[in-house]
Amino acid sequence: TAGILAPGLGVLAHLERLETQMSKSCKQSEEPQSVQAQEGALGTKIHKLRRLRDELRAAVRHRQASVKASIANVEPNLAVEMSEQEVLEEKLENVKAVLQAYRFTGLSGKLTSRGVCVCISTAFEGTLLDSYFVDLVIQKPLQIHHHSVPVFIPLEEIAAKYLQTNIQHFLFSLCEYLNAYSGRKYQADRLQSDFAALLTGPLQRNPLCNLLSFTYKLDPGGQSFPFCARLLYKDLTATLPTDVTVTYQGVEPLSTSWEEQRASHETLFCTKPLHQVFASFARKGEKLDMSLVS
Amino acid sequence: MDTELAEVRALQAEIAALRRACEDQPAPWEEKSGVQKSFQAIQQFSSEGWKSSKDLKSQLGHLESELSFLSTLTGINIRNYSKQTEDLTGTEMTEKSIRKVLQRHRLSGNCHMVTFQLEFQILEIQNKERLSSAVTDLNIIMEPTECSELSEFVSRAEERKDLFMFFRSLHFFVEWFEYRKRTFEHFKEKYPEAVHLSEGPSSPSMVIRSASQPGFELVIVWRIQIDEDGKVFPKLDLLTKVPQRALELDKNRAIETAPLSFRTLLGVLGIEAALESLIKSLCAEQNG
């Protein structure tokens, strides 16, 4: 930077000296003098003014050129470096975002010092539920160091089948089991919380939520006997039961219409999620009430 | 003298203008904005800038390797993701300490030969007791679109707003798809004369023909189905094409019962062995 400063100062100083000389000679020329002396003085003055003007022209040209050069020298590099940084920052943001996005696949993870910690997210028909993690140690053989999978999920079985040969299959298989368990649990929870009015006794369930037993009535205040439902989910990767029995807890045999209802309920429980079946019961019940009123 | 005076005045005017021009274009070392700032920026950059650039590069490298690991681990490769958040909390809700947020997500990527583009919305409701999140809208675009087995499954996933089931089933479907392709390719390589793949290795059917027995054809149709629960399973069927005369000679009705026998064979030997035995049975006459 010192080199750039010196010539500039030099030019400025030089121009200032010329200026001072000019103003001095101008003042001198204002004093009364003989015409000849005046003419001579004018001539010199013009000569000097011309010199000053030429030097100023040169100085302006010189400055224009050097400003252009310095900008060209300084800013392109800076522009390149700054855009490189911007590009890096943008890439970093993008990669961070995509890493975050993996949780929407149901499977995401983070690298650990020993291997990877996989996070399995569960959901049932759009409602996001619990997450579980499996901490894997990358070595031969691959090992599960740590996990939050409930004890009644057959983790060891699934690991024995797939962990060593096909880790993707292991993870997705575990996903299936955990999502199904989460879904069954969700249905049972919703039944207990939203439709307690239709239940005539407590909901009986096992930790795995694949065996449910409950008694219910379509018309809670009515005289009819309750139905007793038993739902067995043999397929642990499914959220719908494989075996359903609905029985009638009365002494007298069922009338035809009630028998039809009982049979239809069995079908309903097999084909629709538990809380949705009860939601339809509740809606029908409302319709019944309306008919009573009118 | 007048002309000379005039010239003096003209020169003085020009000098004044040139002086002004000199002031308007300050030398680089004088300017405070623009280039001076650039200098300052470079100085700053030199002390901190290079370090942070290196930091950025190493951070990026670490995250990129994490990403590629995750992609290998899940078999799903996400390339783009963007998110928008909208706070729907009304003043009434704030008083009851309820917070409602709508998230709009967009992601795209691929799972082997299938590319997907998803747009979905998640509604988060936070009250004093808990936070509930639910997918309120799901739109899926998939390529290739010829996989008709997939399009039905996609509509079901969209209807149920089941994001995770979509990815899970997609993964298993692609696994089966690749396995079917590898198996067909393997047999095509091993028995080039006998095995024909009409639409290439990705086709859902394999035709077995014997040069020495023209008119006889065994067609194995291998479909990959996705059921209501999102479970993916293969469904194999055997179709036979035989000349009329052979049918007449077939007293034991072996040809009629072939499709059923094939099912049994599958159950006993598994897919690969069953297919191999079929090929060998048709081509055995060729050699013998």
Interface residues (C-beta under 8 A of the other chain):
Chain A: T1 I4 L5 G8 L15 V35 Q38 E39 L42 G43 K45 I46 L49 R50 L52 R53 L56 R57 A59 V60 R63 Q64 S66 V67 S70 I71 V74 E75 N77 L78 E81 M82 E84 Q85 L88 E89 K91 L92 N94 V95 K96 A97 V98 L99 Q100 A101 Y102 F104 T105 G106 L107 S108 G109 K110 L111 V116 V118 S121 T122 A123 E125 G126 T127 L128 I167 Q168 H169 L171 F172 C175 E176 N179 T237 A238 T239 L240
Chain B: M1 E4 L5 E7 V8 L11 Q12 E14 I15 L18 R19 A21 C22 Q25 A27 P28 W29 E30 G34 V35 S38 F39 A41 I42 F45 G49 S52 S53 L56 K57 Q59 L60 L63 E64 S65 E66 L67 F69 L70 L73 T74 G75 I76 I78 R79 N80 Y81 S82 K83 H105 L107 L118 F120 I122 S132 S133 A134 V135 T136 L138 R160 K161 D162 L163 F164 M165 F167 R168 H171 F172 E175 D229 K231
